[in-house]
Amino acid sequence: MTDSITNGEHDGVQVIIFAKAPVLGTVKTRLAATIGDVAALAVYQRMLRRCVGRLGRGAWRTILSVTPDDARHDSAHWPVGPDVVQQGGGDLGARMLRALMQAKAGAPVLVVGSDIPELGAGHIAQALDALAQNDLVFGPSTDGGFYLVGAKCPPPSDIFASVTWSSSTTLAQVIGNCAVLPALIDMLDDFDDMTVFARHRDHPDWATLLAD
């Protein structure tokens, strides 16, 4: 494991998966209000393993960036494969900005969430295609936020300034901070509550998440 995200000898694309330590009672709390803490934790762990499995086989370096920072050292928390690094301090915007500031010509950085059941390598490819013509790309989520942000050069330092996180206008606020409109790729759902699950219960990417 490494202490921070660095390119080092790893040139090219970085796909950085943001994840929270899978601790009972602290993940997927809205979902847990319906199905209980134990089941919500199991769902989160399945999504995290699936995300790492799907994105860890691409032609890019996959990194797992975790919070809280001290959870980085607990290997039992994390799927085997990618390097595990700490997100560092600050709110979500500060932590994502820190990751995106590593972007440089020929070596873009993508930051993705770990709780998007349908997220796959095709969405990463779509985002990289968009970055060929744009400095920034977002993968919008149906709740008004975003599940992916990518940059091919360091973004403006105020891109996430004064943003209200977990709101129906989160992505709109971020786009409002951009001098030039970013590219957008496919819109996806994240698995936050059973209302969302009800729309997808028969979809193969969702159907197994509530398995015993």
Backbone as CSV, one residue per row, in Angstrom:
resi,resn,N_x,N_y,N_z,CA_x,CA_y,CA_z,C_x,C_y,C_z
1,MET,0.840,-1.192,0.000,0.000,0.000,0.000,0.880,1.249,0.000
2,THR,0.330,2.343,-0.506,1.060,3.597,-0.542,0.328,4.632,0.291
3,ASP,1.060,5.686,0.669,0.483,6.694,1.551,-0.284,7.772,0.815
4,SER,-0.016,7.934,-0.461,-0.693,8.982,-1.216,-0.783,8.558,-2.668
5,ILE,-1.633,9.227,-3.412,-1.812,8.908,-4.817,-0.681,9.562,-5.597
6,THR,0.126,8.768,-6.269,1.199,9.306,-7.087,1.247,8.538,-8.395
7,ASN,1.675,9.212,-9.437,1.855,8.522,-10.697,3.109,7.649,-10.663
8,GLY,4.230,8.187,-10.137,5.462,7.431,-10.085,5.786,6.846,-11.440
9,GLU,6.077,5.544,-11.448,6.399,4.898,-12.706,5.149,4.532,-13.491
10,HIS,3.968,4.812,-12.954,2.710,4.444,-13.597,2.224,5.609,-14.451
11,ASP,2.597,5.637,-15.694,2.131,6.682,-16.596,0.759,6.315,-17.137
12,GLY,0.056,7.315,-17.647,-1.235,7.061,-18.247,-2.391,7.345,-17.320
13,VAL,-3.536,6.775,-17.657,-4.802,7.077,-16.982,-4.829,6.493,-15.578
14,GLN,-5.367,7.277,-14.639,-5.674,6.791,-13.301,-7.193,6.802,-13.100
15,VAL,-7.736,5.699,-12.671,-9.140,5.620,-12.262,-9.131,5.433,-10.749
16,ILE,-9.614,6.444,-10.042,-9.559,6.472,-8.582,-10.962,6.238,-8.032
17,ILE,-11.137,5.115,-7.373,-12.427,4.762,-6.780,-12.478,5.304,-5.362
18,PHE,-13.420,6.209,-5.102,-13.612,6.730,-3.749,-14.505,5.763,-2.977
19,ALA,-14.064,5.403,-1.780,-14.819,4.445,-0.975,-14.725,4.803,0.497
20,LYS,-15.784,4.469,1.211,-15.839,4.636,2.663,-15.612,3.278,3.314
21,ALA,-14.922,3.261,4.428,-14.666,1.999,5.108,-15.982,1.276,5.387
22,PRO,-16.076,-0.006,5.031,-17.321,-0.765,5.235,-17.485,-1.188,6.691
23,VAL,-17.996,-0.249,7.489,-18.181,-0.471,8.922,-19.675,-0.447,9.231
24,LEU,-20.130,-1.418,9.988,-21.552,-1.536,10.320,-22.092,-0.238,10.921
25,GLY,-23.212,0.221,10.363,-23.884,1.404,10.888,-23.396,2.721,10.333
26,THR,-22.378,2.680,9.450,-21.827,3.931,8.924,-21.964,4.078,7.413
27,VAL,-22.379,3.028,6.726,-22.505,3.092,5.270,-23.956,2.866,4.857
28,LYS,-24.356,3.534,3.776,-25.697,3.377,3.219,-26.780,3.532,4.290
29,THR,-26.711,4.638,5.021,-27.617,4.830,6.155,-29.073,5.006,5.721
30,ARG,-29.310,5.627,4.568,-30.697,5.748,4.099,-31.263,4.387,3.724
31,LEU,-30.449,3.566,3.098,-30.866,2.205,2.775,-31.079,1.394,4.046
32,ALA,-30.205,1.590,5.023,-30.298,0.850,6.287,-31.582,1.159,7.036
33,ALA,-32.134,2.346,6.831,-33.384,2.700,7.510,-34.519,1.771,7.102
34,THR,-34.399,1.143,5.929,-35.427,0.226,5.441,-35.041,-1.231,5.650
35,ILE,-33.797,-1.590,5.333,-33.418,-3.010,5.350,-32.524,-3.385,6.522
36,GLY,-32.127,-2.407,7.321,-31.285,-2.692,8.482,-29.803,-2.520,8.189
37,ASP,-29.038,-2.298,9.247,-27.616,-2.021,9.096,-26.840,-3.190,8.511
38,VAL,-27.163,-4.405,8.932,-26.407,-5.571,8.470,-26.595,-5.770,6.969
39,ALA,-27.842,-5.706,6.510,-28.114,-5.882,5.084,-27.522,-4.740,4.267
40,ALA,-27.600,-3.516,4.776,-27.050,-2.366,4.055,-25.530,-2.492,3.918
41,LEU,-24.877,-2.979,4.959,-23.435,-3.189,4.885,-23.098,-4.239,3.834
42,ALA,-23.869,-5.316,3.798,-23.629,-6.371,2.806,-23.795,-5.838,1.385
43,VAL,-24.816,-5.021,1.160,-25.029,-4.419,-0.159,-23.829,-3.560,-0.541
44,TYR,-23.384,-2.747,0.394,-22.247,-1.859,0.118,-20.998,-2.658,-0.219
45,GLN,-20.737,-3.715,0.536,-19.552,-4.535,0.285,-19.624,-5.203,-1.078
46,ARG,-20.805,-5.668,-1.474,-20.952,-6.285,-2.791,-20.709,-5.260,-3.897
47,MET,-21.246,-4.054,-3.734,-21.043,-3.026,-4.753,-19.570,-2.643,-4.861
48,LEU,-18.892,-2.556,-3.723,-17.485,-2.190,-3.740,-16.652,-3.258,-4.443
49,ARG,-16.903,-4.530,-4.109,-16.159,-5.607,-4.764,-16.424,-5.621,-6.271
50,ARG,-17.690,-5.410,-6.645,-18.046,-5.408,-8.066,-17.370,-4.261,-8.791
51,CYS,-17.369,-3.088,-8.178,-16.755,-1.916,-8.795,-15.264,-2.152,-9.029
52,VAL,-14.577,-2.641,-8.016,-13.145,-2.908,-8.155,-12.907,-3.996,-9.204
53,GLY,-13.732,-5.031,-9.202,-13.569,-6.101,-10.173,-13.762,-5.642,-11.597
54,ARG,-14.762,-4.790,-11.823,-15.055,-4.333,-13.185,-14.032,-3.319,-13.684
55,LEU,-13.621,-2.411,-12.816,-12.747,-1.329,-13.251,-11.273,-1.705,-13.141
56,GLY,-10.985,-2.785,-12.428,-9.595,-3.170,-12.214,-8.975,-3.928,-13.359
57,ARG,-9.736,-4.171,-14.416,-9.214,-4.953,-15.541,-8.985,-4.105,-16.787
58,GLY,-9.108,-2.797,-16.664,-8.965,-1.937,-17.829,-7.528,-1.546,-18.100
59,ALA,-7.330,-0.821,-19.189,-5.999,-0.356,-19.593,-5.681,0.964,-18.891
60,TRP,-5.774,0.946,-17.580,-5.490,2.115,-16.759,-5.076,1.615,-15.382
61,ARG,-4.546,2.503,-14.594,-4.196,2.162,-13.214,-5.415,2.430,-12.331
62,THR,-5.851,1.414,-11.612,-6.995,1.545,-10.710,-6.492,1.697,-9.289
63,ILE,-7.018,2.698,-8.594,-6.603,3.022,-7.231,-7.848,3.122,-6.368
64,LEU,-7.773,2.610,-5.160,-8.859,2.714,-4.197,-8.478,3.785,-3.181
65,SER,-9.232,4.869,-3.173,-8.962,5.997,-2.278,-10.027,6.002,-1.180
66,VAL,-9.589,5.872,0.075,-10.521,5.522,1.141,-10.576,6.560,2.246
67,THR,-11.681,6.525,2.942,-11.898,7.344,4.127,-12.603,6.498,5.173
68,PRO,-12.336,6.692,6.471,-11.332,7.599,7.042,-9.911,7.140,6.742
69,ASP,-8.963,8.045,6.892,-7.606,7.753,6.467,-7.002,6.533,7.157
70,ASP,-7.298,6.356,8.455,-6.668,5.243,9.165,-7.210,3.882,8.724
71,ALA,-8.329,3.866,8.002,-8.870,2.604,7.499,-8.025,2.037,6.365
72,ARG,-7.152,2.851,5.799,-6.292,2.388,4.709,-5.466,1.175,5.121
73,HIS,-5.116,1.106,6.379,-4.230,0.045,6.848,-4.957,-1.256,7.156
74,ASP,-6.284,-1.240,7.142,-7.054,-2.447,7.474,-7.366,-3.206,6.194
75,SER,-6.507,-4.141,5.829,-6.653,-4.845,4.559,-7.938,-5.661,4.493
76,ALA,-8.508,-6.012,5.656,-9.743,-6.792,5.659,-10.910,-6.001,5.068
77,HIS,-10.802,-4.684,5.062,-11.882,-3.848,4.528,-11.967,-3.874,3.003
78,TRP,-10.826,-4.102,2.318,-10.726,-3.707,0.921,-10.507,-4.886,-0.017
79,PRO,-11.126,-4.854,-1.179,-10.893,-5.910,-2.177,-9.420,-5.967,-2.582
80,VAL,-8.956,-7.154,-2.878,-7.573,-7.336,-3.310,-7.409,-6.809,-4.730
81,GLY,-6.280,-6.190,-4.983,-5.978,-5.747,-6.340,-5.373,-4.366,-6.396
82,PRO,-6.199,-3.323,-6.311,-5.658,-1.976,-6.492,-4.864,-1.505,-5.273
83,ASP,-3.972,-0.539,-5.507,-3.344,0.153,-4.391,-4.424,0.845,-3.572
84,VAL,-4.232,0.897,-2.265,-5.174,1.568,-1.370,-4.479,2.785,-0.789
85,VAL,-5.096,3.944,-0.969,-4.520,5.197,-0.490,-5.570,5.933,0.333
86,GLN,-5.140,6.938,1.046,-6.073,7.721,1.858,-6.549,8.953,1.096
87,GLN,-7.796,9.351,1.363,-8.347,10.526,0.689,-7.791,11.822,1.256
88,GLY,-7.421,11.818,2.525,-6.951,13.044,3.149,-8.099,13.861,3.720
89,GLY,-7.777,15.005,4.268,-8.764,15.811,4.971,-9.606,16.679,4.058
90,GLY,-10.567,17.358,4.676,-11.446,18.258,3.952,-12.755,17.615,3.566
91,ASP,-13.647,18.434,2.995,-14.927,17.886,2.564,-14.734,17.108,1.267
92,LEU,-15.823,16.565,0.739,-15.732,15.735,-0.449,-15.088,16.497,-1.609
93,GLY,-15.448,17.767,-1.764,-14.881,18.557,-2.842,-13.375,18.698,-2.720
94,ALA,-12.889,18.970,-1.527,-11.449,19.117,-1.313,-10.717,17.821,-1.614
95,ARG,-11.329,16.704,-1.243,-10.682,15.407,-1.461,-10.667,15.040,-2.948
96,MET,-11.757,15.311,-3.652,-11.763,15.040,-5.092,-10.801,15.960,-5.829
97,LEU,-10.770,17.233,-5.442,-9.870,18.175,-6.096,-8.423,17.730,-5.939
98,ARG,-8.083,17.240,-4.753,-6.716,16.779,-4.506,-6.339,15.670,-5.493
99,ALA,-7.274,14.764,-5.739,-7.013,13.683,-6.691,-6.911,14.211,-8.114
100,LEU,-7.824,15.096,-8.504,-7.862,15.588,-9.877,-6.673,16.482,-10.218
101,MET,-6.056,17.085,-9.220,-4.930,17.974,-9.482,-3.719,17.233,-10.038
102,GLN,-3.753,15.901,-9.981,-2.653,15.119,-10.559,-2.753,14.988,-12.078
103,ALA,-3.882,15.356,-12.650,-4.081,15.185,-14.089,-3.059,15.999,-14.872
104,LYS,-2.590,15.424,-15.963,-1.638,16.119,-16.828,-1.801,15.593,-18.244
105,ALA,-1.177,16.268,-19.186,-1.294,15.888,-20.584,-0.894,14.435,-20.785
106,GLY,-1.784,13.676,-21.396,-1.519,12.269,-21.645,-1.773,11.364,-20.466
107,ALA,-2.156,11.930,-19.321,-2.381,11.135,-18.118,-3.575,11.686,-17.343
108,PRO,-4.777,11.541,-17.897,-5.975,12.052,-17.208,-6.283,11.269,-15.941
109,VAL,-7.063,11.886,-15.089,-7.505,11.283,-13.831,-9.024,11.251,-13.815
110,LEU,-9.588,10.088,-13.467,-11.023,9.944,-13.274,-11.269,9.533,-11.830
111,VAL,-12.224,10.181,-11.194,-12.659,9.819,-9.849,-14.084,9.295,-9.954
112,VAL,-14.340,8.121,-9.384,-15.668,7.518,-9.468,-16.126,7.077,-8.081
113,GLY,-17.452,6.978,-7.925,-18.024,6.437,-6.705,-18.040,4.917,-6.742
114,SER,-18.212,4.324,-5.582,-18.158,2.861,-5.473,-19.534,2.221,-5.355
115,ASP,-20.594,3.016,-5.410,-21.931,2.486,-5.137,-22.886,2.678,-6.318
116,ILE,-22.363,2.477,-7.518,-23.150,2.628,-8.742,-23.264,1.250,-9.378
117,PRO,-24.361,0.529,-9.193,-24.429,-0.863,-9.641,-24.127,-1.094,-11.109
118,GLU,-24.477,-0.152,-11.982,-24.298,-0.373,-13.421,-22.983,0.170,-13.967
119,LEU,-22.183,0.783,-13.119,-20.918,1.355,-13.578,-19.970,0.266,-14.069
120,GLY,-19.388,0.483,-15.240,-18.465,-0.498,-15.790,-17.386,0.150,-16.625
121,ALA,-16.527,-0.675,-17.179,-15.403,-0.181,-17.968,-15.860,0.640,-19.173
122,GLY,-17.051,0.338,-19.703,-17.556,1.106,-20.833,-17.769,2.567,-20.493
123,HIS,-18.146,2.855,-19.250,-18.340,4.249,-18.850,-16.997,4.961,-18.717
124,ILE,-15.980,4.238,-18.275,-14.646,4.828,-18.228,-14.176,5.158,-19.640
125,ALA,-14.380,4.233,-20.571,-14.002,4.475,-21.959,-14.760,5.668,-22.536
126,GLN,-16.040,5.765,-22.200,-16.857,6.885,-22.681,-16.312,8.214,-22.144
127,ALA,-15.929,8.224,-20.864,-15.384,9.438,-20.260,-14.047,9.821,-20.886
128,LEU,-13.215,8.826,-21.157,-11.919,9.122,-21.779,-12.092,9.651,-23.202
129,ASP,-13.053,9.121,-23.921,-13.348,9.653,-25.252,-13.768,11.116,-25.159
130,ALA,-14.588,11.428,-24.145,-15.046,12.809,-23.970,-13.885,13.742,-23.645
131,LEU,-12.913,13.241,-22.890,-11.769,14.077,-22.519,-10.850,14.367,-23.698
132,ALA,-11.002,13.640,-24.787,-10.212,13.951,-25.976,-10.563,15.330,-26.526
133,GLN,-11.803,15.777,-26.257,-12.263,17.057,-26.787,-12.623,18.061,-25.691
134,ASN,-12.533,17.658,-24.426,-12.963,18.512,-23.317,-11.974,18.391,-22.168
135,ASP,-11.868,19.461,-21.378,-10.970,19.427,-20.219,-11.572,18.670,-19.043
136,LEU,-12.909,18.660,-18.955,-13.604,18.036,-17.835,-14.761,17.190,-18.338
137,VAL,-15.057,16.129,-17.608,-16.205,15.286,-17.924,-16.864,14.851,-16.621
138,PHE,-18.197,14.746,-16.655,-18.952,14.270,-15.497,-19.882,13.138,-15.925
139,GLY,-20.086,12.203,-15.022,-21.121,11.197,-15.161,-22.254,11.566,-14.219
140,PRO,-23.340,12.118,-14.708,-24.423,12.570,-13.823,-25.193,11.401,-13.228
141,SER,-25.646,11.576,-12.011,-26.532,10.602,-11.381,-27.939,11.177,-11.315
142,THR,-28.917,10.307,-11.224,-30.306,10.738,-11.331,-30.767,11.567,-10.144
143,ASP,-30.016,11.555,-9.053,-30.414,12.329,-7.876,-29.900,13.759,-7.904
144,GLY,-29.255,14.153,-9.002,-28.751,15.516,-9.120,-27.275,15.655,-8.843
145,GLY,-26.633,14.589,-8.439,-25.197,14.612,-8.211,-24.447,14.009,-9.383
146,PHE,-23.299,13.423,-9.111,-22.521,12.787,-10.171,-21.738,11.618,-9.586
147,TYR,-21.548,10.593,-10.429,-20.834,9.395,-10.001,-19.422,9.343,-10.553
148,LEU,-19.102,10.266,-11.477,-17.780,10.298,-12.118,-17.421,11.735,-12.426
149,VAL,-16.171,12.064,-12.179,-15.608,13.320,-12.651,-14.217,13.019,-13.168
150,GLY,-13.887,13.570,-14.327,-12.585,13.333,-14.921,-11.980,14.614,-15.445
151,ALA,-10.645,14.667,-15.429,-9.928,15.846,-15.921,-8.671,15.409,-16.645
152,LYS,-8.288,16.158,-17.690,-7.048,15.867,-18.394,-5.960,16.890,-18.077
153,CYS,-6.304,17.860,-17.212,-5.346,18.818,-16.689,-5.907,19.299,-15.353
154,PRO,-5.095,19.880,-14.490,-5.624,20.314,-13.197,-6.815,21.256,-13.356
155,PRO,-7.933,20.969,-12.704,-9.118,21.834,-12.837,-8.961,23.102,-12.007
156,PRO,-9.843,24.074,-12.209,-9.801,25.288,-11.387,-9.924,24.944,-9.904
157,SER,-9.193,25.651,-9.077,-9.169,25.330,-7.645,-10.505,25.556,-6.968
158,ASP,-11.388,26.346,-7.611,-12.690,26.631,-6.998,-13.816,25.824,-7.629
159,ILE,-13.497,24.761,-8.341,-14.535,24.010,-9.044,-15.586,23.449,-8.098
160,PHE,-15.211,23.107,-6.878,-16.172,22.550,-5.928,-16.515,23.533,-4.804
161,ALA,-16.197,24.799,-5.003,-16.446,25.798,-3.963,-17.939,26.032,-3.754
162,SER,-18.346,26.126,-2.506,-19.722,26.468,-2.117,-20.757,25.514,-2.693
163,VAL,-20.381,24.256,-2.894,-21.310,23.257,-3.421,-22.030,22.564,-2.266
164,THR,-23.330,22.392,-2.411,-24.127,21.653,-1.431,-24.142,20.191,-1.851
165,TRP,-23.477,19.360,-1.084,-23.356,17.958,-1.444,-24.626,17.183,-1.119
166,SER,-24.864,16.141,-1.867,-26.038,15.271,-1.682,-27.344,16.040,-1.843
167,SER,-27.365,16.957,-2.796,-28.592,17.698,-3.075,-28.989,17.485,-4.533
168,SER,-30.198,17.891,-4.872,-30.691,17.726,-6.238,-30.024,18.684,-7.221
169,THR,-29.235,19.634,-6.704,-28.579,20.616,-7.573,-27.055,20.540,-7.482
170,THR,-26.529,19.476,-6.911,-25.082,19.390,-6.711,-24.309,19.538,-8.016
171,LEU,-24.655,18.737,-9.023,-23.920,18.822,-10.288,-24.127,20.175,-10.951
172,ALA,-25.332,20.703,-10.896,-25.595,22.012,-11.497,-24.724,23.085,-10.856
173,GLN,-24.537,22.987,-9.553,-23.680,23.963,-8.866,-22.227,23.829,-9.308
174,VAL,-21.751,22.603,-9.455,-20.375,22.408,-9.902,-20.192,22.943,-11.318
175,ILE,-21.139,22.626,-12.190,-21.048,23.122,-13.574,-21.065,24.649,-13.590
176,GLY,-21.822,25.241,-12.659,-21.848,26.699,-12.566,-20.514,27.299,-12.188
177,ASN,-19.642,26.503,-11.575,-18.300,26.971,-11.222,-17.304,26.818,-12.367
178,CYS,-17.727,26.177,-13.456,-16.832,25.919,-14.582,-16.908,27.054,-15.603
179,ALA,-15.755,27.515,-16.046,-15.724,28.579,-17.049,-16.214,28.078,-18.399
180,VAL,-15.971,26.809,-18.691,-16.392,26.183,-19.941,-17.224,24.961,-19.596
181,LEU,-18.319,24.766,-20.310,-19.182,23.632,-20.013,-18.431,22.316,-20.171
182,PRO,-18.534,21.414,-19.191,-17.879,20.116,-19.303,-18.711,19.161,-20.146
183,ALA,-18.101,18.046,-20.535,-18.823,16.978,-21.211,-19.586,16.147,-20.188
184,LEU,-20.683,15.542,-20.637,-21.469,14.648,-19.797,-21.582,13.295,-20.482
185,ILE,-21.491,12.225,-19.677,-21.689,10.885,-20.217,-23.011,10.338,-19.673
186,ASP,-23.233,9.045,-19.799,-24.512,8.432,-19.425,-24.905,8.739,-17.978
187,MET,-26.193,8.971,-17.774,-26.733,9.152,-16.429,-27.032,7.785,-15.812
188,LEU,-26.632,7.603,-14.541,-26.854,6.343,-13.833,-27.434,6.602,-12.455
189,ASP,-28.016,5.558,-11.882,-28.519,5.598,-10.510,-27.472,5.074,-9.544
190,ASP,-27.396,5.675,-8.359,-26.668,5.029,-7.276,-27.694,4.363,-6.359
191,PHE,-27.240,3.432,-5.552,-28.144,2.632,-4.723,-28.174,3.233,-3.325
192,ASP,-29.049,4.224,-3.135,-29.151,4.895,-1.849,-30.350,4.456,-1.035
193,ASP,-31.422,4.013,-1.695,-32.610,3.617,-0.949,-33.420,2.623,-1.770
194,MET,-34.458,2.071,-1.148,-35.237,1.033,-1.797,-36.138,1.571,-2.901
195,THR,-36.408,2.878,-2.891,-37.177,3.473,-3.979,-36.410,3.342,-5.287
196,VAL,-35.111,3.592,-5.232,-34.276,3.432,-6.414,-34.216,1.964,-6.816
197,PHE,-34.038,1.083,-5.842,-33.949,-0.338,-6.149,-35.208,-0.846,-6.840
198,ALA,-36.365,-0.318,-6.446,-37.630,-0.777,-7.026,-37.677,-0.548,-8.529
199,ARG,-36.971,0.462,-9.026,-36.948,0.743,-10.460,-36.078,-0.242,-11.223
200,HIS,-35.204,-0.947,-10.510,-34.193,-1.770,-11.178,-34.165,-3.211,-10.685
201,ARG,-35.121,-3.625,-9.890,-35.015,-4.913,-9.197,-34.820,-6.085,-10.150
202,ASP,-35.253,-5.956,-11.400,-35.100,-7.050,-12.355,-33.860,-6.915,-13.231
203,HIS,-33.119,-5.838,-13.060,-31.907,-5.637,-13.842,-30.792,-6.497,-13.243
204,PRO,-30.017,-7.200,-14.072,-29.000,-8.105,-13.525,-27.943,-7.417,-12.675
205,ASP,-27.673,-6.147,-12.937,-26.678,-5.437,-12.131,-27.185,-5.122,-10.725
206,TRP,-28.494,-5.145,-10.551,-29.089,-4.797,-9.270,-29.652,-6.020,-8.540
207,ALA,-30.130,-6.998,-9.286,-30.918,-8.069,-8.694,-30.186,-8.851,-7.617
208,THR,-28.871,-9.010,-7.740,-28.120,-9.823,-6.786,-27.663,-9.068,-5.545
209,LEU,-27.882,-7.766,-5.515,-27.319,-6.973,-4.421,-27.994,-7.239,-3.085
210,LEU,-29.256,-7.672,-3.104,-29.957,-7.948,-1.854,-30.006,-9.438,-1.563
211,ALA,-29.167,-10.215,-2.247,-29.142,-11.665,-1.990,-28.681,-11.950,-0.573
212,ASP,-29.220,-13.024,0.005,-28.819,-13.383,1.373,-27.385,-13.894,1.393
